[in-house]
Amino acid sequence: MSEKKEKNQREQRPWLKIIKGYNKPNLIKSWGQVANSFLPYFGLWVAMYYSLAISYWLTIGLSIIAAGFLMRIFIIFHDCSHGSFFVSERANRVMGIIAAGFLFTPYHKWQEDHRIHHATVGNLDRKGVGDVRTFTVEEYKNFKPWQKQLYKLYRNPLILFFIGPLILFLIIFRFPPKDRSVKEKVYTHLTTLGLILAVVIMSHWIGLVPFIKIQLPILFVAAGHGAWLFYVQHTFEDTVWERQKEWDFETMSLKGSSYLKLPKILQWFTGNVCIHHIHHLCPAIPNYKLKKCYDENPLMQIEKPLTFWSSLKCLRYKLWDEKNRRLISFKELK
């Protein structure tokens, strides 16, 4: 790119200059996040094991806290998949694969799905990979009755946030799509074999039933919470969708992605990923720099961010109305 063209691009897109101050990882902070995520998770896992002899309700209570730290492990995994957590590509890949094991997730498959998600978010002609499936009003009207019922079932909160995430992480992630590379398929199956081996070892060590009683509630809470966050990041009142001809990366990042303002403790557990518009604008920014980028730059700030309570209203959105350019509920469909 010529110097003149690069200068013009910076003038037209001032955020390009802004992100340069935040898109480099800090190794001290990165390794600190590894320590304050993995170590508490290990400690809580051990505490849950011993709590089984006291009360399973205590175990369940501890699982909620452990799920928070598993969310932090997910954020590490997520940043590694973007190459933003460490300077070294190899370090990102190794740490990403390690974190992926705790998440029951094949690293390479998820990385590719997520790459597609970033490249197609809000694109009505390229939806369906790495996103919450959303159909347009016209698409829905052309469905057969059984397809409409199936879609309604899929968009039911019980499926989206409770049953579906477990099925995704425990079952669907075991089978790579047919159109993916041989490398991705091999690594997906190696991940599954590694998980089977880990379960066998843990079952031999503490017993299969205790292992399930500990690990399953952690996954249930973490996966459900993660699904909720992912849902509201792109399914909210003022979001935008476009056809391929009108699709624009900057617009979709800043207007098609939300900022869910959570209490500080929840923001810490979720690694600032709820400042999602900045993340989509520049995935190279490590999670621990997103809040700083938001606070220091008015251009990046949103006048009315989502709150936990306002985000609950997002549950009603099921279809994209192309004519009126907004999300609607099934009840609003005429």
ABEGO torsion letter per residue (X at the ends): XBAAAAAAAAAABAAAAAAAAAABBBAAAAAAAAAAAAAAAAAAAAAAAAAAAABAAAAAAAAAAAAAAAAAAAAAAAAAAAGAABABAAAAAAAAAAAAAAAGBBAAAAAAAAAAAAAABGBAAABGBGBBBBBBAAAAAABBAAAAAAAAAAABAAAAAAAAAAAAAAAAAABBBAABBAAAAAAAAAAAAAAAAAAAAAAAAAEAAAAAAAAAAAAAAAAAAAAAAAAAAABBAABBBBBAAABBAAAAAAAABBBBBBBAAAAAAAGGAABAAAAAABAABBAAAAAAAAAABAAABBABBBBAAAAAAAAABABBBAAAGBBBBAAABX
